[in-house]
């Protein structure tokens, strides 16, 4: 069984948020920070990890990602601020 993570990225101004899923959080954040992945996160310069959850199975993380993507923006921000009220970059602790 492969572990999984959901994560939320934002930009310098905390104006745009992205929710993703991965089995290797350290590698994925490295890819985002170094703009190795084309798409939404590169276009909007989303490099700051502000939230993540770890799951024992990747399938659980995928279910959670789909759930969070259906949430309203305010709900997502409130979720992040419960554990990271200042929206600090958590990637250094990984």
C-alpha positions, 0 to 999 in steps of 0.5 A, spaced: 500 500 500 502 506 498 501 512 502 498 519 499 497 526 501 493 532 499 496 539 499 494 546 498 498 551 495 498 558 494 502 564 491 505 570 495 499 574 496 495 568 498 490 570 493 489 563 489 489 556 492 490 549 489 489 543 491 493 537 489 494 529 491 501 525 491 504 519 493 511 523 494 509 530 497 517 532 498 518 531 490 511 534 488 513 540 492 520 541 489 517 540 482 512 546 484 517 550 487 522 549 481 516 550 476 517 543 473 510 542 472 506 546 466 499 548 468 495 552 473 500 552 479 506 554 474 501 559 471 499 562 477 506 561 481 503 557 486 509 555 490 507 556 497 505 550 501 500 552 506 496 545 508 497 538 507 494 531 510 497 524 510 493 518 508 495 511 509 493 509 502 493 514 496 486 512 494 484 515 501 487 522 499 484 522 492 477 521 495 479 527 500 482 531 494 475 530 491 471 532 497 475 539 498 475 541 491 468 541 492 468 546 498 467 553 497 473 558 497 472 560 505 471 553 507 478 551 504 481 558 507 478 556 514 481 549 514 488 552 512 487 557 518 486 552 523 493 549 523 496 555 519 493 561 521 499 566 518 499 562 512 506 560 512 510 556 507 510 549 510 515 546 505 521 547 509 519 542 515 518 536 510 
